[in-house]
Amino acid sequence: MDPLTAVSASRMASGKRFAFYISVQLASVLVPGLVAVTCITALVLHAEHPHDFASAVSRAAQSIRGPAVILLDVSWLASAYVLGYVGREVAFRMLGIAERLSARHRMTLNTLHLEIESAYGQAVVERCLRTHPLLGHLLHTAPPSPRSAALRQPGGALRVGQGYEAFTYAKSWLRQHNPALAPDSIEAEINILLSTLMPLALGTWAAISLASLGATAVTAAVLAAMVVVGIVFAQVLRLRRNECWEALRNLLEDHEMRLAAARMPGSPLPGADAGDGSQGDGSA
């Protein structure tokens, strides 16, 4: 690949990554924040005017005129972003606690490595690690000291050893060199699912307060919200583990696809025998 093509591809990848970041921020921060701010506003108006809520909303809307509309819109969006961001961060902290408490969703480095070798074979894994020596170092190096691990605060399901660094390396490589195989869709889904928890809690509270539900209906609404939260956490725990697995698996498949492309007739790259250990430098 010539330098100009490489620079163009790098810029395109950076643009796609920025677009992905903006999309995630809108879907998992701003939109949930808008819902949360709306619910909080409704709860405040209801608390101040418990017997005349509809009229209070109408009077509040009519009292806003001229430049005050712009100021209100900017303040509304800013508050929504901050509240949405904080709500998502709190949800991630709760998820971290759930991961530490759930032995099923804690993953050691050796477990992940053995799963990949079992699925693809030791020869395929070794070929990939010869091309990616840093990944091999991370997969085979002893865990860092507890102080070092506490300072870097690894996330995801890979909380033991250097699995988080191995996962980050694989994800970063795919984003730069093969975005189609990067696990970005899983990352987006995790963020969006967790961002629903705060609007769900505030929305349930607002529905109970504004509708003046009876004890049975309130109990049913709270139980329904708790069930939804449980389902969301179960799904996110599964997705966090899948994200780690797919990043490393897709890096392995990316490597093998490049080798296969090099062996195809008419390929400008020299072919190689799949059984030859010397062909491990098959990265593009």
C-alpha positions as CSV (number, residue, x, y, z in Angstrom):
1,M,0.0,0.0,0.0
2,D,1.5,3.3,-1.1
3,P,1.8,6.2,1.5
4,L,-1.0,8.3,0.0
5,T,-3.4,5.4,0.1
6,A,-2.4,4.6,3.6
7,V,-3.0,8.2,4.7
8,S,-6.3,8.3,3.0
9,A,-7.4,5.0,4.6
10,S,-6.3,6.3,8.0
11,R,-8.3,9.5,7.6
12,M,-11.4,7.6,6.5
13,A,-11.0,5.3,9.5
14,S,-10.7,8.3,11.8
15,G,-13.8,9.9,10.3
16,K,-15.8,6.7,10.7
17,R,-14.6,6.4,14.3
18,F,-15.6,10.0,15.1
19,A,-19.0,9.5,13.5
20,F,-19.4,6.3,15.6
21,Y,-18.5,8.3,18.8
22,I,-21.0,11.0,18.0
23,S,-23.7,8.4,17.3
24,V,-23.1,6.7,20.7
25,Q,-23.1,10.0,22.5
26,L,-26.4,11.0,21.0
27,A,-28.1,7.6,21.6
28,S,-26.6,6.8,25.0
29,V,-26.2,10.2,26.6
30,L,-28.2,13.0,25.1
31,V,-31.5,11.2,24.3
32,P,-31.7,9.4,27.8
33,G,-30.7,12.7,29.4
34,L,-33.6,14.6,27.6
35,V,-36.0,11.9,28.9
36,A,-34.6,12.3,32.4
37,V,-34.7,16.1,32.5
38,T,-38.3,16.0,31.2
39,C,-39.3,13.5,34.0
40,I,-37.6,15.6,36.6
41,T,-39.3,18.8,35.4
42,A,-42.6,17.1,35.5
43,L,-42.0,15.8,39.0
44,V,-41.0,19.3,40.2
45,L,-44.1,20.9,38.7
46,H,-46.3,18.2,40.1
47,A,-44.8,18.7,43.6
48,E,-45.4,22.4,43.4
49,H,-48.9,22.1,41.9
50,P,-50.2,18.7,42.9
51,H,-53.8,19.5,42.2
52,D,-53.4,21.6,39.1
53,F,-50.5,20.0,37.2
54,A,-51.9,20.5,33.6
55,S,-52.5,24.2,34.2
56,A,-49.1,24.6,35.8
57,V,-47.5,23.1,32.7
58,S,-49.5,25.4,30.4
59,R,-48.6,28.5,32.4
60,A,-44.9,27.6,32.4
61,A,-45.0,27.1,28.6
62,Q,-46.8,30.4,28.0
63,S,-44.4,32.4,30.3
64,I,-41.4,31.6,28.1
65,R,-41.0,34.2,25.3
66,G,-38.3,35.6,23.0
67,P,-34.6,35.1,24.0
68,A,-35.7,33.1,27.0
69,V,-36.7,30.3,24.6
70,I,-33.1,30.0,23.3
71,L,-31.7,30.2,26.8
72,L,-34.1,27.5,27.9
73,D,-33.2,25.2,25.0
74,V,-29.5,25.5,25.6
75,S,-29.9,24.9,29.3
76,W,-32.2,22.0,28.6
77,L,-29.7,20.4,26.2
78,A,-26.7,21.0,28.6
79,S,-28.6,19.6,31.5
80,A,-29.6,16.6,29.5
81,Y,-26.1,15.8,28.4
82,V,-24.7,16.1,31.9
83,L,-27.5,14.1,33.5
84,G,-27.3,11.5,30.7
85,Y,-23.5,11.2,31.1
86,V,-23.7,10.8,34.9
87,G,-26.5,8.3,34.6
88,R,-24.6,6.1,32.2
89,E,-21.4,6.3,34.4
90,V,-23.4,5.3,37.4
91,A,-24.8,2.3,35.5
92,F,-21.3,1.3,34.4
93,R,-20.2,1.4,38.0
94,M,-23.1,-0.8,39.0
95,L,-22.2,-3.1,36.2
96,G,-18.6,-3.3,37.5
97,I,-19.9,-4.4,40.9
98,A,-22.1,-7.0,39.2
99,E,-19.1,-8.4,37.3
100,R,-17.0,-8.7,40.4
101,L,-19.8,-10.5,42.3
102,S,-20.7,-12.8,39.4
103,A,-18.1,-15.7,39.1
104,R,-19.8,-16.7,35.8
105,H,-18.9,-13.4,34.1
106,R,-15.4,-13.0,35.5
107,M,-12.9,-14.2,32.9
108,T,-9.3,-15.1,33.3
109,L,-6.7,-14.7,30.6
110,N,-6.0,-18.4,30.4
111,T,-9.7,-19.2,30.0
112,L,-10.0,-17.0,27.0
113,H,-6.8,-18.2,25.4
114,L,-7.9,-21.8,25.8
115,E,-11.3,-21.1,24.3
116,I,-9.7,-19.5,21.2
117,E,-7.2,-22.4,20.8
118,S,-10.0,-24.9,21.2
119,A,-12.1,-23.3,18.5
120,Y,-9.4,-22.4,15.9
121,G,-6.5,-24.7,16.8
122,Q,-3.1,-24.0,18.3
123,A,-1.3,-23.6,14.9
124,V,-3.7,-20.8,13.8
125,V,-3.2,-19.0,17.1
126,E,0.6,-19.3,16.9
127,R,0.7,-17.9,13.4
128,C,-1.4,-14.9,14.4
129,L,0.8,-14.3,17.5
130,R,4.0,-14.4,15.4
131,T,2.5,-11.5,13.4
132,H,1.3,-9.7,16.5
133,P,4.2,-10.2,19.1
134,L,2.7,-7.6,21.4
135,L,-0.5,-9.6,21.6
136,G,1.5,-12.7,22.3
137,H,3.4,-10.9,25.1
138,L,0.1,-9.8,26.7
139,L,-1.4,-13.3,26.5
140,H,1.6,-15.1,28.0
141,T,3.0,-12.5,30.5
142,A,2.3,-12.9,34.2
143,P,-0.4,-10.6,35.7
144,P,0.8,-7.1,36.8
145,S,1.1,-6.2,40.5
146,P,-2.1,-5.5,42.4
147,R,-1.0,-1.8,42.6
148,S,-0.5,-1.5,38.9
149,A,-3.8,-3.2,38.2
150,A,-5.6,-0.8,40.6
151,L,-4.1,2.2,38.9
152,R,-5.0,1.3,35.4
153,Q,-8.5,0.0,36.5
154,P,-9.1,-2.6,33.7
155,G,-12.7,-2.8,32.6
156,G,-15.0,-5.3,30.9
157,A,-15.2,-9.0,31.8
158,L,-11.4,-9.3,31.6
159,R,-10.4,-8.2,35.0
160,V,-7.6,-10.7,35.7
161,G,-4.1,-10.6,34.2
162,Q,-3.5,-8.5,31.1
163,G,-6.6,-9.6,29.3
164,Y,-8.0,-6.1,29.1
165,E,-4.8,-4.9,27.3
166,A,-5.0,-7.8,24.9
167,F,-8.6,-7.0,24.2
168,T,-7.8,-3.3,23.6
169,Y,-5.0,-4.2,21.3
170,A,-7.2,-6.4,19.2
171,K,-10.0,-3.9,19.0
172,S,-7.7,-1.0,18.1
173,W,-6.0,-3.1,15.3
174,L,-9.4,-4.0,13.8
175,R,-10.6,-0.4,14.0
176,Q,-7.6,0.8,12.1
177,H,-7.1,-2.0,9.6
178,N,-10.4,-3.8,9.2
179,P,-13.3,-1.8,10.7
180,A,-15.9,-4.3,9.3
181,L,-14.6,-6.8,11.9
182,A,-14.3,-4.4,14.9
183,P,-16.8,-5.1,17.7
184,D,-18.1,-1.5,17.6
185,S,-21.8,-2.6,17.4
186,I,-21.5,-4.5,20.6
187,E,-19.9,-1.5,22.3
188,A,-22.7,0.7,21.1
189,E,-25.3,-1.7,22.3
190,I,-23.8,-1.9,25.8
191,N,-23.7,1.9,26.1
192,I,-27.3,2.2,24.9
193,L,-28.7,-0.5,27.1
194,L,-27.0,0.9,30.2
195,S,-28.2,4.4,29.4
196,T,-31.8,3.3,29.6
197,L,-31.7,2.6,33.4
198,M,-31.9,6.2,34.6
199,P,-34.8,7.2,32.3
200,L,-36.5,3.9,33.3
201,A,-36.2,4.7,37.0
202,L,-37.3,8.4,36.6
203,G,-40.0,7.5,34.2
204,T,-41.5,4.9,36.6
205,W,-41.4,7.4,39.4
206,A,-43.0,10.1,37.2
207,A,-45.7,7.7,36.1
208,I,-46.5,6.7,39.6
209,S,-46.6,10.3,40.8
210,L,-48.6,11.8,37.9
211,A,-51.1,9.0,37.5
212,S,-51.9,8.7,41.3
213,L,-51.8,4.9,41.1
214,G,-53.1,2.7,43.8
215,A,-50.9,0.4,45.9
216,T,-51.4,-2.6,43.6
217,A,-50.6,-0.6,40.5
218,V,-47.5,1.0,42.1
219,T,-46.2,-2.4,43.2
220,A,-46.8,-3.8,39.7
221,A,-45.0,-0.8,38.1
222,V,-42.0,-1.1,40.5
223,L,-41.8,-4.9,39.9
224,A,-42.0,-4.5,36.2
225,A,-39.2,-1.9,36.3
226,M,-37.0,-4.2,38.4
227,V,-37.5,-7.0,35.9
228,V,-36.5,-4.8,33.0
229,V,-33.4,-3.7,35.0
230,G,-32.5,-7.4,35.6
231,I,-32.9,-8.3,32.0
232,V,-30.8,-5.3,30.9
233,F,-28.0,-6.2,33.3
234,A,-28.0,-9.9,32.3
235,Q,-27.8,-8.9,28.6
236,V,-25.0,-6.4,29.2
237,L,-23.0,-8.9,31.2
238,R,-23.3,-11.3,28.3
239,L,-22.4,-8.6,25.7
240,R,-19.3,-7.5,27.7
241,R,-17.9,-11.0,27.5
242,N,-18.8,-11.4,23.9
243,E,-17.1,-8.1,23.1
244,C,-13.8,-9.4,24.5
245,W,-14.2,-12.8,22.7
246,E,-15.2,-11.2,19.3
247,A,-12.3,-8.7,19.3
248,L,-9.7,-11.5,19.7
249,R,-11.5,-13.9,17.5
250,N,-12.0,-11.4,14.7
251,L,-8.3,-10.4,14.9
252,L,-7.4,-14.1,14.4
253,E,-9.8,-14.3,11.4
254,D,-8.5,-11.1,10.0
255,H,-5.0,-12.6,10.0
256,E,-6.1,-15.8,8.3
257,M,-8.1,-13.9,5.7
258,R,-5.1,-11.8,4.8
259,L,-3.0,-15.0,4.4
260,A,-5.7,-16.6,2.2
261,A,-5.9,-13.5,0.0
262,A,-2.1,-13.6,-0.4
263,R,-2.4,-17.2,-1.7
264,M,-5.1,-16.6,-4.2
265,P,-4.1,-16.8,-7.9
266,G,-3.2,-13.4,-9.3
267,S,-2.5,-11.9,-5.9
268,P,0.3,-9.3,-6.0
269,L,1.5,-10.7,-2.6
270,P,3.7,-13.8,-2.6
271,G,1.8,-17.0,-1.7
272,A,2.6,-19.2,1.3
273,D,1.9,-22.6,2.5
274,A,-0.5,-22.6,5.4
275,G,1.5,-25.2,7.2
276,D,4.8,-23.3,6.9
277,G,5.6,-21.6,10.2
278,S,7.7,-19.0,8.4
279,Q,4.6,-17.4,6.8
280,G,3.5,-15.9,10.1
281,D,4.4,-12.4,8.8
282,G,1.3,-12.4,6.7
283,S,-0.1,-9.0,7.8
284,A,-0.9,-6.5,5.0
